[in-house]
Amino acid sequence: MKKILFATFAMALFMAGCYKYEPQFEGPYEDSNVPAINQVVYEILTVEDGRIHLYDRNLQNTKVLTNLPQGISKASINFSHDRMAYQIPGQDIAIIDSAGLALGTVSNSAAAKWFDWHTNNRSLFLLENYKLRVWGDPLSLSTTNLGSVFPLGASDLEMNSVSVLEDGTIVAPYSDYGGFSVGYESKVAIIPPTGTRTYLNRFVYVHNTWMRANLNGHALYDVTAGGGDPEFWFLEVSVQNQGQIGFGDYGSVSPAGDRIASWGNGFLEVYQSSTTTNRSFSTGNAVITALDW
């Protein structure tokens, strides 16, 4: 099982600083392995074999939302862990609370390629055909047309994920073919609410499938080059510094930025910077299609 390059991750977190985060207590839950006097804070979300699973930050307790339909492919949990969004392929995105009770539906969202929660916990942003759409409270964005990041005349356009930070800064990994003189290229576009855009080069042509940002505005995203293993890249948006920290299929940074959850090769793991240790939970042969914290 490939591991996170933890020394690199710990240094990145140290340099980035921490954000004061107060976990939200949900419940009551009926957990057979937890005394009734304890309240379990479920923070980590995965989609395993089409169902939403929830874990606490130490991977000691887990629950499955069996009251939801099967066949879920994508899901996201907000930063206060009291709202979730999920999607079954071909259907509109559904909004639920922490117990899985329906709160609403995002109309005309069946074609959304990506969605995630803003730090205000009430706005869900969606990526649809290179356009950004917001459900819930409005956000102050400099643009919703993310197709504008691609060079004029480029082909083989690819953009599969996006993050919107607290101040409205848009962070979007993308790839394209810029013609014979340019070739295939991969970059990360950073679009602030005002001012000049920045494009970070990825140096090699890669594919991206997900990106998750935390409360500090630091993002974790995946890249895959050729037939290689998916890599984790950590991006500090404010200083435009990024680097590889490990390997895995899915990952997410905790809201406070002190831990990282990853999944690969049948194991869900949580790394904690203060102890340089990790916790591990076997997911067996389950097929994972989403992970969020």
Secondary structure by P-SEA (a helix, b strand, c coil): ccccaaaaaaaaaaaacccbbbbbbbcccccccccccbbbbbcbbbbcccbbbbbcccccbbbbccccccccccccccccccbbbbbcccccbbbbccccccccccccccccccccccccccbbbbbcccbbbbcccccccccccccccccccccccccccccccccbbbbbbbbbbcccccccbbbbbbbccccbbbbbbccccccccccccccccccccccccccccbbbbbbcccccbbbbccccccccccccccccccccccbbbbbbcccccbbbbbccccccccccc
